[in-house]
Amino acid sequence: MLVVNPVEDILHLILLFFFYSFVGWCMEVVLKYIQLHRFVNRGFYTGPVYPIYGYGAILITLAIRWLSPLESAVGTTFAVSFLLCGTLE
C-alpha cells in the first residue's frame, strides 16, 4: 500500500505501532497465563502495550516499503524481517 499523503503515512505507522504493541501484549499475557495459570502483566508500562512488537512492525513495514522497488520475494522479506527483529530484540 503506497500512501502519497505524509500525514496519512505517519498516522498509519502510529496505528500499526499501537495495534501490534497491544497484540504483542495480549500474546505474552496469554502465554504466561497458560504457563503459570495466573495473570502476569508482561508489559513494563501501566497500560496494555508491549512496545517491542510495535517497533518491530514499524521496522518491517518501512523495510518492505524500501525494498519493494528492488525485489518482492517472500524469502527476501523473511530474511530482512528476521535480521531486523533479531537486531531489535
Backbone hydrogen bonds, N-H to C=O, Kabsch-Sander energy under -0.5 kcal/mol:
donor,donor_aa,acceptor,acceptor_aa,energy
3,V,1,M,-0.7
4,V,2,L,-0.5
9,D,5,N,-2.0
10,I,6,P,-2.4
11,L,7,V,-2.4
12,H,8,E,-2.5
13,L,9,D,-2.0
14,I,10,I,-2.3
15,L,11,L,-2.6
16,L,12,H,-2.3
17,F,13,L,-2.4
18,F,14,I,-2.3
19,F,15,L,-2.5
20,Y,16,L,-2.6
21,S,17,F,-2.1
22,F,18,F,-2.1
23,V,19,F,-2.6
24,G,20,Y,-2.3
25,W,21,S,-1.8
26,C,22,F,-2.6
27,M,23,V,-2.5
28,E,24,G,-2.4
29,V,25,W,-2.6
30,V,26,C,-2.6
31,L,27,M,-2.4
32,K,28,E,-2.2
33,Y,29,V,-2.2
34,I,30,V,-2.4
35,Q,31,L,-1.8
36,L,32,K,-3.1
37,H,33,Y,-2.1
42,R,40,V,-0.9
49,V,47,G,-1.9
50,Y,21,S,-0.8
53,Y,50,Y,-1.7
54,G,50,Y,-0.7
55,Y,51,P,-2.8
56,G,52,I,-2.0
57,A,53,Y,-2.1
58,I,54,G,-2.1
59,L,55,Y,-2.6
60,I,56,G,-2.4
61,T,57,A,-2.3
62,L,58,I,-2.7
63,A,59,L,-2.4
64,I,60,I,-2.6
65,R,61,T,-2.1
66,W,62,L,-2.1
67,L,63,A,-2.5
68,S,64,I,-1.6
70,L,67,L,-1.0
71,E,67,L,-2.5
77,T,73,A,-2.0
78,F,74,V,-2.6
79,A,75,G,-2.5
80,V,76,T,-2.6
81,S,77,T,-2.4
82,F,78,F,-2.7
83,L,79,A,-2.4
84,L,80,V,-2.7
85,C,81,S,-2.6
86,G,82,F,-2.0
87,T,83,L,-2.1
88,L,84,L,-2.4
89,E,85,C,-2.5
